[in-house]
């Protein structure tokens, strides 16, 4: 029981950290793109990250750096 709860907490922390750091951003984009635009090819991962970084440079918002 305790081990199961600890595993669940560990998975939750891992999910939170990977989401917070943006590790799942490209996979989320591809899943959305396939749902919203099934007949179009999504950007490559390299294109996706380049656009994301360019967007952040143009609109820094609440970033710390």
MARBALO-561327 format. One record per atom (N, C-alpha, C): residue number from 1; residue in three letters; x, y, z; atom name. Coordinates in pm, 1 decimal. Example, Ala and Ser with C-alpha at 12.3 -4.5 7.8 and 13.67 -1.06 7.14 Angstrom:
[nupa 1; 'ALA'; [1319.0; -569.0; 780.0]; 'N'] [nupa 1; 'ALA'; [1230.0; -450.0; 780.0]; 'CA'] [nupa 1; 'ALA'; [1320.0; -330.0; 780.0]; 'C'] [nupa 2; 'SER'; [1285.0; -225.0; 708.0]; 'N'] [nupa 2; 'SER'; [1367.0; -106.0; 714.0]; 'CA'] [nupa 2; 'SER'; [1290.0; 3.0; 787.0]; 'C'] 
END
This chain:
[nupa 1; 'UNK'; [82.2; -118.7; 0.0]; 'N'] [nupa 1; 'UNK'; [0.0; 0.0; 0.0]; 'CA'] [nupa 1; 'UNK'; [86.8; 125.3; 0.0]; 'C'] [nupa 2; 'UNK'; [183.8; 132.2; 90.5]; 'N'] [nupa 2; 'UNK'; [271.8; 248.0; 100.0]; 'CA'] [nupa 2; 'UNK'; [359.1; 259.0; -24.6]; 'C'] [nupa 3; 'UNK'; [409.3; 144.5; -72.9]; 'N'] [nupa 3; 'UNK'; [492.5; 147.0; -193.3]; 'CA'] [nupa 3; 'UNK'; [412.3; 193.3; -314.4]; 'C'] [nupa 4; 'UNK'; [289.9; 150.3; -322.9]; 'N'] [nupa 4; 'UNK'; [204.1; 191.2; -434.2]; 'CA'] [nupa 4; 'UNK'; [181.1; 342.7; -430.8]; 'C'] [nupa 5; 'UNK'; [154.6; 396.1; -312.7]; 'N'] [nupa 5; 'UNK'; [133.8; 540.2; -296.5]; 'CA'] [nupa 5; 'UNK'; [262.5; 616.7; -329.1]; 'C'] [nupa 6; 'UNK'; [375.3; 565.1; -285.3]; 'N'] [nupa 6; 'UNK'; [503.5; 629.9; -314.3]; 'CA'] [nupa 6; 'UNK'; [530.7; 630.2; -464.7]; 'C'] [nupa 7; 'UNK'; [497.0; 520.9; -531.7]; 'N'] [nupa 7; 'UNK'; [514.3; 514.3; -676.7]; 'CA'] [nupa 7; 'UNK'; [425.9; 615.2; -747.6]; 'C'] [nupa 8; 'UNK'; [303.8; 628.3; -700.1]; 'N'] [nupa 8; 'UNK'; [210.6; 724.5; -759.0]; 'CA'] [nupa 8; 'UNK'; [261.7; 867.6; -739.9]; 'C'] [nupa 9; 'UNK'; [312.1; 897.5; -622.0]; 'N'] [nupa 9; 'UNK'; [367.3; 1030.8; -594.4]; 'CA'] [nupa 9; 'UNK'; [489.7; 1055.1; -683.6]; 'C'] [nupa 10; 'UNK'; [575.4; 954.8; -696.0]; 'N'] [nupa 10; 'UNK'; [694.4; 967.3; -780.8]; 'CA'] [nupa 10; 'UNK'; [657.3; 993.3; -926.4]; 'C'] [nupa 11; 'UNK'; [558.0; 921.8; -977.3]; 'N'] [nupa 11; 'UNK'; [512.5; 943.6; -1115.8]; 'CA'] [nupa 11; 'UNK'; [453.6; 1083.0; -1132.2]; 'C'] [nupa 12; 'UNK'; [382.0; 1129.8; -1031.5]; 'N'] [nupa 12; 'UNK'; [325.0; 1263.8; -1036.6]; 'CA'] [nupa 12; 'UNK'; [432.8; 1370.9; -1040.1]; 'C'] [nupa 13; 'UNK'; [535.4; 1352.1; -958.6]; 'N'] [nupa 13; 'UNK'; [646.3; 1447.8; -956.4]; 'CA'] [nupa 13; 'UNK'; [719.1; 1446.4; -1090.1]; 'C'] [nupa 14; 'UNK'; [741.1; 1326.6; -1143.6]; 'N'] [nupa 14; 'UNK'; [808.8; 1315.9; -1274.0]; 'CA'] [nupa 14; 'UNK'; [726.6; 1384.1; -1382.4]; 'C'] [nupa 15; 'UNK'; [595.8; 1360.2; -1385.2]; 'N'] [nupa 15; 'UNK'; [508.5; 1423.8; -1483.6]; 'CA'] [nupa 15; 'UNK'; [515.7; 1574.9; -1470.1]; 'C'] [nupa 16; 'UNK'; [508.0; 1625.7; -1348.4]; 'N'] [nupa 16; 'UNK'; [511.0; 1769.6; -1323.9]; 'CA'] [nupa 16; 'UNK'; [641.4; 1830.7; -1373.3]; 'C'] [nupa 17; 'UNK'; [752.9; 1768.2; -1340.7]; 'N'] [nupa 17; 'UNK'; [882.6; 1822.8; -1379.1]; 'CA'] [nupa 17; 'UNK'; [903.1; 1819.5; -1530.3]; 'C'] [nupa 18; 'UNK'; [866.8; 1710.4; -1595.8]; 'N'] [nupa 18; 'UNK'; [885.7; 1704.2; -1740.6]; 'CA'] [nupa 18; 'UNK'; [793.8; 1802.8; -1810.9]; 'C'] [nupa 19; 'UNK'; [673.9; 1821.8; -1760.3]; 'N'] [nupa 19; 'UNK'; [582.2; 1919.5; -1818.6]; 'CA'] [nupa 19; 'UNK'; [633.1; 2060.3; -1792.4]; 'C'] [nupa 20; 'UNK'; [677.3; 2086.2; -1672.0]; 'N'] [nupa 20; 'UNK'; [728.5; 2218.2; -1634.7]; 'CA'] [nupa 20; 'UNK'; [849.4; 2256.5; -1719.9]; 'C'] [nupa 21; 'UNK'; [937.0; 2162.4; -1744.5]; 'N'] [nupa 21; 'UNK'; [1057.2; 2190.1; -1822.0]; 'CA'] [nupa 21; 'UNK'; [1031.3; 2191.2; -1973.1]; 'C'] [nupa 22; 'UNK'; [912.8; 2149.9; -2015.2]; 'N'] [nupa 22; 'UNK'; [879.5; 2153.7; -2157.1]; 'CA'] [nupa 22; 'UNK'; [918.8; 2029.4; -2233.8]; 'C'] [nupa 23; 'UNK'; [957.6; 1923.8; -2164.4]; 'N'] [nupa 23; 'UNK'; [1001.8; 1802.0; -2230.9]; 'CA'] [nupa 23; 'UNK'; [892.0; 1739.2; -2316.7]; 'C'] [nupa 24; 'UNK'; [767.7; 1762.4; -2281.1]; 'N'] [nupa 24; 'UNK'; [657.2; 1700.2; -2354.3]; 'CA'] [nupa 24; 'UNK'; [594.4; 1794.7; -2456.0]; 'C'] [nupa 25; 'UNK'; [651.5; 1912.9; -2474.7]; 'N'] [nupa 25; 'UNK'; [590.8; 2014.6; -2561.4]; 'CA'] [nupa 25; 'UNK'; [575.7; 1966.5; -2704.9]; 'C'] [nupa 26; 'UNK'; [678.4; 1905.1; -2760.7]; 'N'] [nupa 26; 'UNK'; [669.6; 1861.7; -2900.9]; 'CA'] [nupa 26; 'UNK'; [567.2; 1750.2; -2917.2]; 'C'] [nupa 27; 'UNK'; [566.3; 1654.0; -2827.5]; 'N'] [nupa 27; 'UNK'; [468.9; 1544.2; -2835.6]; 'CA'] [nupa 27; 'UNK'; [326.9; 1598.2; -2822.8]; 'C'] [nupa 28; 'UNK'; [306.8; 1696.3; -2736.2]; 'N'] [nupa 28; 'UNK'; [175.3; 1758.7; -2720.8]; 'CA'] [nupa 28; 'UNK'; [136.0; 1830.2; -2849.1]; 'C'] [nupa 29; 'UNK'; [230.9; 1902.2; -2909.2]; 'N'] [nupa 29; 'UNK'; [206.0; 1971.5; -3035.6]; 'CA'] [nupa 29; 'UNK'; [166.3; 1873.2; -3145.0]; 'C'] [nupa 30; 'UNK'; [240.7; 1764.7; -3159.2]; 'N'] [nupa 30; 'UNK'; [212.1; 1665.7; -3264.6]; 'CA'] [nupa 30; 'UNK'; [74.5; 1604.2; -3244.1]; 'C'] [nupa 31; 'UNK'; [40.3; 1568.9; -3121.9]; 'N'] [nupa 31; 'UNK'; [-91.5; 1510.6; -3094.4]; 'CA'] [nupa 31; 'UNK'; [-202.1; 1609.2; -3130.6]; 'C'] [nupa 32; 'UNK'; [-185.8; 1734.9; -3092.1]; 'N'] [nupa 32; 'UNK'; [-285.4; 1837.4; -3126.1]; 'CA'] [nupa 32; 'UNK'; [-293.3; 1856.7; -3277.3]; 'C'] [nupa 33; 'UNK'; [-177.8; 1861.7; -3342.0]; 'N'] [nupa 33; 'UNK'; [-174.2; 1885.0; -3486.3]; 'CA'] [nupa 33; 'UNK'; [-246.2; 1773.1; -3561.2]; 'C'] [nupa 34; 'UNK'; [-225.5; 1649.3; -3520.1]; 'N'] [nupa 34; 'UNK'; [-292.4; 1536.7; -3585.0]; 'CA'] [nupa 34; 'UNK'; [-444.3; 1543.6; -3566.0]; 'C'] [nupa 35; 'UNK'; [-487.8; 1591.4; -3449.7]; 'N'] [nupa 35; 'UNK'; [-632.4; 1604.9; -3425.8]; 'CA'] [nupa 35; 'UNK'; [-691.4; 1721.2; -3504.5]; 'C'] [nupa 36; 'UNK'; [-623.8; 1835.3; -3503.0]; 'N'] [nupa 36; 'UNK'; [-678.0; 1956.6; -3563.5]; 'CA'] [nupa 36; 'UNK'; [-654.0; 1966.8; -3714.0]; 'C'] [nupa 37; 'UNK'; [-544.5; 1908.4; -3761.6]; 'N'] [nupa 37; 'UNK'; [-506.6; 1918.5; -3903.3]; 'CA'] [nupa 37; 'UNK'; [-461.7; 1782.3; -3955.6]; 'C'] [nupa 38; 'UNK'; [-551.4; 1686.4; -3961.9]; 'N'] [nupa 38; 'UNK'; [-511.5; 1550.1; -3996.9]; 'CA'] [nupa 38; 'UNK'; [-451.1; 1535.1; -4137.5]; 'C'] [nupa 39; 'UNK'; [-480.7; 1628.0; -4227.0]; 'N'] [nupa 39; 'UNK'; [-429.9; 1616.4; -4363.4]; 'CA'] [nupa 39; 'UNK'; [-300.5; 1694.4; -4386.3]; 'C'] [nupa 40; 'UNK'; [-245.4; 1757.4; -4282.4]; 'N'] [nupa 40; 'UNK'; [-121.8; 1834.4; -4294.2]; 'CA'] [nupa 40; 'UNK'; [-10.1; 1767.6; -4215.3]; 'C'] [nupa 41; 'UNK'; [110.5; 1784.0; -4264.2]; 'N'] [nupa 41; 'UNK'; [228.7; 1730.1; -4196.9]; 'CA'] [nupa 41; 'UNK'; [271.9; 1826.5; -4085.8]; 'C'] [nupa 42; 'UNK'; [297.5; 1778.2; -3963.9]; 'N'] [nupa 42; 'UNK'; [342.7; 1868.8; -3856.9]; 'CA'] [nupa 42; 'UNK'; [487.7; 1912.5; -3880.8]; 'C'] [nupa 43; 'UNK'; [528.1; 2018.2; -3811.3]; 'N'] [nupa 43; 'UNK'; [667.3; 2062.3; -3818.4]; 'CA'] [nupa 43; 'UNK'; [757.0; 1951.7; -3764.0]; 'C'] [nupa 44; 'UNK'; [880.2; 1952.8; -3808.3]; 'N'] [nupa 44; 'UNK'; [976.6; 1860.9; -3748.5]; 'CA'] [nupa 44; 'UNK'; [1006.4; 1910.3; -3606.8]; 'C'] [nupa 45; 'UNK'; [1067.7; 1825.7; -3526.8]; 'N'] [nupa 45; 'UNK'; [1099.2; 1867.7; -3389.8]; 'CA'] [nupa 45; 'UNK'; [1195.2; 1986.7; -3390.1]; 'C'] [nupa 46; 'UNK'; [1290.0; 1984.3; -3481.4]; 'N'] [nupa 46; 'UNK'; [1384.7; 2096.3; -3491.6]; 'CA'] [nupa 46; 'UNK'; [1312.3; 2226.9; -3526.0]; 'C'] [nupa 47; 'UNK'; [1221.4; 2222.5; -3622.9]; 'N'] [nupa 47; 'UNK'; [1144.6; 2341.3; -3660.3]; 'CA'] [nupa 47; 'UNK'; [1059.6; 2390.2; -3543.5]; 'C'] [nupa 48; 'UNK'; [997.1; 2293.7; -3474.0]; 'N'] [nupa 48; 'UNK'; [912.6; 2328.5; -3360.1]; 'CA'] [nupa 48; 'UNK'; [991.0; 2405.7; -3255.2]; 'C'] [nupa 49; 'UNK'; [1106.9; 2353.8; -3213.2]; 'N'] [nupa 49; 'UNK'; [1184.7; 2418.8; -3107.8]; 'CA'] [nupa 49; 'UNK'; [1241.1; 2552.3; -3155.4]; 'C'] [nupa 50; 'UNK'; [1279.2; 2561.1; -3283.3]; 'N'] [nupa 50; 'UNK'; [1329.5; 2688.5; -3335.8]; 'CA'] [nupa 50; 'UNK'; [1220.1; 2795.1; -3329.0]; 'C'] [nupa 51; 'UNK'; [1098.9; 2759.3; -3371.1]; 'N'] [nupa 51; 'UNK'; [987.2; 2853.6; -3366.4]; 'CA'] [nupa 51; 'UNK'; [954.1; 2891.3; -3223.0]; 'C'] [nupa 52; 'UNK'; [955.8; 2793.1; -3133.8]; 'N'] [nupa 52; 'UNK'; [924.9; 2819.3; -2993.0]; 'CA'] [nupa 52; 'UNK'; [1026.4; 2916.3; -2932.1]; 'C'] [nupa 53; 'UNK'; [1155.0; 2895.9; -2959.8]; 'N'] [nupa 53; 'UNK'; [1258.5; 2985.1; -2907.5]; 'CA'] [nupa 53; 'UNK'; [1246.0; 3124.4; -2969.7]; 'C'] [nupa 54; 'UNK'; [1218.4; 3131.5; -3099.1]; 'N'] [nupa 54; 'UNK'; [1200.0; 3261.7; -3164.2]; 'CA'] [nupa 54; 'UNK'; [1080.9; 3336.3; -3104.7]; 'C'] [nupa 55; 'UNK'; [971.8; 3264.8; -3080.6]; 'N'] [nupa 55; 'UNK'; [854.1; 3326.8; -3019.0]; 'CA'] [nupa 55; 'UNK'; [885.8; 3379.5; -2879.8]; 'C'] [nupa 56; 'UNK'; [961.9; 3303.3; -2803.4]; 'N'] [nupa 56; 'UNK'; [998.0; 3347.2; -2668.1]; 'CA'] [nupa 56; 'UNK'; [1091.0; 3468.0; -2671.9]; 'C'] [nupa 57; 'UNK'; [1179.0; 3474.1; -2772.5]; 'N'] [nupa 57; 'UNK'; [1268.1; 3589.2; -2784.8]; 'CA'] [nupa 57; 'UNK'; [1189.8; 3715.1; -2821.8]; 'C'] [nupa 58; 'UNK'; [1088.4; 3700.2; -2906.8]; 'N'] [nupa 58; 'UNK'; [1007.3; 3814.8; -2946.9]; 'CA'] [nupa 58; 'UNK'; [913.6; 3860.5; -2835.6]; 'C'] [nupa 59; 'UNK'; [865.9; 3767.0; -2753.7]; 'N'] [nupa 59; 'UNK'; [769.2; 3796.0; -2647.7]; 'CA'] [nupa 59; 'UNK'; [815.7; 3733.3; -2517.3]; 'C'] [nupa 60; 'UNK'; [911.1; 3792.7; -2447.9]; 'N'] [nupa 60; 'UNK'; [968.4; 3730.0; -2329.1]; 'CA'] [nupa 60; 'UNK'; [870.4; 3707.5; -2214.7]; 'C'] [nupa 61; 'UNK'; [766.5; 3787.4; -2202.1]; 'N'] [nupa 61; 'UNK'; [666.3; 3764.9; -2098.6]; 'CA'] [nupa 61; 'UNK'; [724.0; 3759.2; -1960.0]; 'C'] [nupa 62; 'UNK'; [691.0; 3657.0; -1886.5]; 'N'] [nupa 62; 'UNK'; [729.1; 3646.9; -1745.7]; 'CA'] [nupa 62; 'UNK'; [849.6; 3556.7; -1723.2]; 'C'] [nupa 63; 'UNK'; [933.7; 3540.5; -1824.7]; 'N'] [nupa 63; 'UNK'; [1054.1; 3458.0; -1806.1]; 'CA'] [nupa 63; 'UNK'; [1149.8; 3523.8; -1709.0]; 'C'] [nupa 64; 'UNK'; [1230.6; 3443.7; -1644.7]; 'N'] [nupa 64; 'UNK'; [1328.0; 3499.2; -1551.0]; 'CA'] [nupa 64; 'UNK'; [1451.4; 3549.5; -1622.1]; 'C'] [nupa 65; 'UNK'; [1484.6; 3494.9; -1738.4]; 'N'] [nupa 65; 'UNK'; [1610.1; 3530.5; -1807.3]; 'CA'] [nupa 65; 'UNK'; [1586.1; 3576.7; -1949.1]; 'C'] 
END
